[in-house]
Amino acid sequence: MTELSPVAISLREGLRRLAKAVVVITCRYNGARYAMAATAVSELSMDPPSLLICVNRSASLYLPLSEGADFCVNILHSDHADISAACAGKARGEERFATGKWGTAADGCPRLEDAQASFFCRYEQALDYGTHHIVIGRVEEVFLTDEVSPLVYANGSYVSLGAPITAG
């Protein structure tokens, strides 16, 4: 691994200040289930409905996605820190699905049943940039829960959101 430049170190420190909802990205590939915790996920377009995800090329999820696997983005609930930890490296392979209540789509893609929201995405296109694989998925199905209380990550730890702020 190469040493980080001063700009990269400052970038990493600056990004610690960017609070993000924690998601678990899942897929099924060659009969195996894959799951990875992430914060590098973004809405891309409403027409067509699409999401953009970024996956480190050293992650186990990289191979399935680089081969064009469809995937699901599950936004975690504030009570899902244990699922995030399992999918961030505490557990490996199929063990990552031992925590939480997992269902499947018709194509076998795993979905966290009590996620804040789950987005089933059809692989559209991807490119490699630096250490990451950037994937665009067309959203084909969405599942929502009623309560809005996402698990948020900032400055190296989980944080909770306060009451909503009313503009005006």
C-alpha positions as CSV (number, residue, x, y, z in Angstrom):
1,M,0.0,0.0,0.0
2,T,1.3,3.4,-0.9
3,E,1.7,6.2,1.6
4,L,-1.1,8.8,1.4
5,S,-0.2,12.3,0.2
6,P,-0.9,15.3,2.4
7,V,-3.9,16.2,0.3
8,A,-5.3,12.7,0.7
9,I,-4.8,12.8,4.5
10,S,-6.6,16.2,4.6
11,L,-9.4,14.8,2.4
12,R,-9.9,11.9,4.7
13,E,-10.1,14.2,7.7
14,G,-12.5,16.5,6.0
15,L,-14.8,13.7,5.0
16,R,-15.0,12.6,8.6
17,R,-17.1,15.7,9.0
18,L,-19.6,14.6,6.3
19,A,-22.3,12.7,8.1
20,K,-23.8,9.9,6.0
21,A,-26.5,7.3,6.4
22,V,-25.0,3.8,6.6
23,V,-26.2,1.2,4.1
24,V,-25.5,-2.4,3.4
25,I,-25.1,-3.3,-0.2
26,T,-26.0,-6.9,-1.1
27,C,-26.0,-9.2,-4.1
28,R,-26.1,-12.8,-5.1
29,Y,-23.4,-14.1,-7.4
30,N,-22.7,-17.7,-8.4
31,G,-25.0,-19.0,-5.7
32,A,-23.3,-17.0,-2.9
33,R,-24.7,-14.0,-1.0
34,Y,-22.5,-10.9,-0.5
35,A,-23.0,-8.0,1.9
36,M,-20.9,-4.9,2.6
37,A,-21.5,-1.8,4.8
38,A,-20.9,1.5,3.0
39,T,-21.6,5.2,3.1
40,A,-20.4,5.9,-0.5
41,V,-23.9,5.7,-2.0
42,S,-25.8,8.5,-3.7
43,E,-28.9,9.2,-5.7
44,L,-28.1,9.8,-9.3
45,S,-31.2,10.4,-11.3
46,M,-35.0,10.2,-11.0
47,D,-35.3,9.7,-14.8
48,P,-34.3,7.0,-15.0
49,P,-34.5,6.2,-11.3
50,S,-30.9,5.3,-10.4
51,L,-28.3,5.1,-7.6
52,L,-24.5,5.3,-7.7
53,I,-22.4,3.1,-5.3
54,C,-18.6,3.1,-4.8
55,V,-16.9,-0.1,-3.7
56,N,-13.3,-0.6,-2.8
57,R,-11.7,-3.0,-5.3
58,S,-10.2,-4.9,-2.3
59,A,-13.8,-5.7,-1.0
60,S,-15.3,-9.1,-1.6
61,L,-18.3,-7.4,-3.2
62,Y,-16.0,-6.0,-6.0
63,L,-15.8,-9.3,-8.0
64,P,-19.6,-9.8,-8.3
65,L,-20.2,-6.1,-9.2
66,S,-17.3,-6.1,-11.7
67,E,-19.1,-9.0,-13.4
68,G,-22.3,-7.1,-13.6
69,A,-24.3,-8.5,-10.6
70,D,-27.5,-6.8,-9.7
71,F,-27.6,-5.4,-6.2
72,C,-29.7,-4.1,-3.3
73,V,-29.0,-1.0,-1.3
74,N,-30.4,-1.2,2.3
75,I,-30.5,1.9,4.4
76,L,-29.9,0.8,8.0
77,H,-32.1,1.8,10.9
78,S,-30.5,3.5,14.0
79,D,-30.9,0.2,15.8
80,H,-28.7,-1.7,13.2
81,A,-25.2,-0.9,14.4
82,D,-24.6,-4.6,14.9
83,I,-25.5,-5.3,11.2
84,S,-23.2,-2.5,10.1
85,A,-20.4,-3.9,12.2
86,A,-20.9,-7.4,10.8
87,C,-20.9,-6.2,7.2
88,A,-18.0,-3.9,7.7
89,G,-15.6,-6.7,8.5
90,K,-16.5,-8.2,11.9
91,A,-18.0,-11.2,10.1
92,R,-17.0,-12.8,6.8
93,G,-19.0,-14.3,3.9
94,E,-22.3,-15.9,4.8
95,E,-21.8,-15.1,8.5
96,R,-22.7,-11.5,7.7
97,F,-26.3,-12.6,7.3
98,A,-26.5,-14.2,10.8
99,T,-27.4,-10.7,12.2
100,G,-30.7,-9.1,11.1
101,K,-33.8,-10.4,9.3
102,W,-33.0,-11.1,5.7
103,G,-35.4,-11.8,2.8
104,T,-34.7,-12.2,-0.9
105,A,-35.9,-10.8,-4.2
106,A,-37.2,-13.1,-6.9
107,D,-33.6,-13.3,-8.3
108,G,-32.2,-14.3,-4.9
109,C,-30.7,-10.9,-4.0
110,P,-30.7,-10.4,-0.2
111,R,-32.8,-7.6,1.3
112,L,-32.8,-6.5,5.0
113,E,-36.5,-6.7,5.8
114,D,-36.6,-3.9,8.4
115,A,-34.3,-1.5,6.6
116,Q,-35.3,2.1,6.5
117,A,-35.5,1.6,2.7
118,S,-34.3,-1.0,0.3
119,F,-33.6,-0.4,-3.4
120,F,-33.2,-3.3,-5.8
121,C,-31.0,-2.2,-8.6
122,R,-30.3,-3.6,-12.0
123,Y,-26.6,-3.2,-12.9
124,E,-26.3,-0.6,-15.7
125,Q,-22.6,0.4,-16.0
126,A,-19.4,0.9,-14.0
127,L,-15.9,2.2,-14.1
128,D,-12.8,1.9,-12.0
129,Y,-11.3,5.0,-10.6
130,G,-8.3,4.9,-8.2
131,T,-9.0,2.3,-5.5
132,H,-12.7,2.1,-6.2
133,H,-15.3,0.6,-8.5
134,I,-18.1,3.0,-9.3
135,V,-21.4,1.3,-10.2
136,I,-24.6,2.8,-11.6
137,G,-27.7,0.8,-10.9
138,R,-31.2,1.4,-12.2
139,V,-33.7,1.2,-9.4
140,E,-36.4,-1.4,-10.2
141,E,-38.1,-1.8,-6.8
142,V,-38.3,0.1,-3.5
143,F,-39.3,-1.1,-0.1
144,L,-39.9,1.5,2.7
145,T,-40.6,1.4,6.5
146,D,-42.7,4.0,8.2
147,E,-40.3,5.4,10.8
148,V,-37.4,7.6,9.6
149,S,-34.5,6.9,11.9
150,P,-31.4,6.1,9.9
151,L,-28.1,4.9,11.3
152,V,-25.6,7.8,10.6
153,Y,-21.8,7.7,10.6
154,A,-19.7,10.8,11.2
155,N,-16.2,11.4,12.6
156,G,-15.5,7.7,12.9
157,S,-18.5,6.7,14.9
158,Y,-22.3,6.3,14.8
159,V,-24.3,9.3,15.7
160,S,-28.1,9.9,16.2
161,L,-30.2,12.5,14.6
162,G,-32.1,15.0,16.7
163,A,-35.5,16.3,16.0
164,P,-36.2,17.5,12.4
165,I,-35.5,21.1,11.8
166,T,-38.3,23.1,10.2
167,A,-37.2,25.6,7.6
168,G,-38.5,29.1,7.7
